[in-house]
């Protein structure tokens, strides 16, 4: 708890110290909302030229609303920034990380805008193929690929398989020989970098499931084994991914140095030139006023400077680079629209209290708050209000006390049943992680553009849930 800068009249403020008291509780905080989001004449939010009341009436709530113009502009901006920064060298490729959010409509956008795509399961591969995505522009990841997933990737001609362990080298080689093809592979290297992010989304430290250890000497051995199986495997390059929700290039500097030292070691000891290097993605986004993400241009320029410097010191040619933004494209392009149900004023002791605002979704459509302790913002989106700001906690309808969507935010104190509330930056890892907990059907996902509502994923129904129950 803290004293409020507005004075003693606001002494019931239960907000955390980082959350500023809003000058206008109806205002859209810059950086949180997609490019076409604005207040319409009646005060309701409008996205892509579509009023949220219309979306609620035609689509229902909860619903994830994807600003198509914003999504595609972000994808092109990353493409242009990284391709431009590495144009003086061997160039760069940008792959959209499909795990952040994937459906056939999004896959078609990504393909049309000239990006590759990273998939990490057979299911994600199936979506990409159904969308007609060129398989040569796909990369297949995964720490535990099944035989069926590997065979399908080889059969359709996926552009690269990212090998995640020493045993997988022979697994892929065996399937390639049976099919009479030469598998294009990259080796995912664990660099030991401790990314400054939540432990569940840091992926390059030693004690976790991903990658081939650099410090244990397995990385060089993995290169030896792939080169020895050259009849079945083509070593495309090396891969390193340090984690997610990363705001600066510091971690990339350490990771790039360590992977490039391996490139030099391969050159010196094995006489082989590594021509491609994938540094992954994980670029952070703004979920609330605490976060200050870098721009694609700043990230690209910073990483290009780092790679050029490290290559110069190691007497290496700068390889062709690849990057895998997902969250930074999908996240800010999307908001989730909820309808308010129960509003409960909970006393916290003394003058302190908090409004618990229950909505018609929750951890089944956004588990990130419970899973990663993620922080979100929200806005009363169906109208504007002259009421004083009140500290709220937006919670879901599930039978869990941890079913929290937004831990701390200000909404007008007169928020009530039937209001519409929007939570921004929900495009990444919300629908992808959605569940049917408590047998709640998953929400609809729609794109909006130029005043049109374009269905991407239909809302699940009770019939969908019961169709799987064969008892």
Secondary structure, DSSP 8 states (H G I E B T S, - for coil): ----TT-GGGTT----TTS---S-TTS--TTTS-TT-EE-TTS-EEETTEEHHHHHHHT-SSEEEEEHHHHHHHHHHHHHHHHHHTTTTT-EEEEEETTSS--HHHHHHHHHTT-EEEE-SHHHHHHHHHTT--GGGEEE--TT--HHHHHHHHHHT-SEEEE-SHHHHHHHHHHHHHHT--EEEEEEEE-----SS-GGGB-SSSSSSSSEESTTSHHHHHHHHHHHTTTTEEEEEEE---BSSB-SSHHHHHHHHHHHHHHHHIIIII-----EEEEEE-B---SSTT-----HHHHHHHHHHHHHHHHHHTT----EEEEE--HHHHSTTEEEEEEEEEEEEEEEETTEEEEEEEES--TTT--HHHHH------EE-S----S-EEEEEEE-SSS-TT-EEEEEEEEETT--TT-EEEEES-SSSSSTT---GGG----EEEEEETTEEEEEE----HHHHHHT---
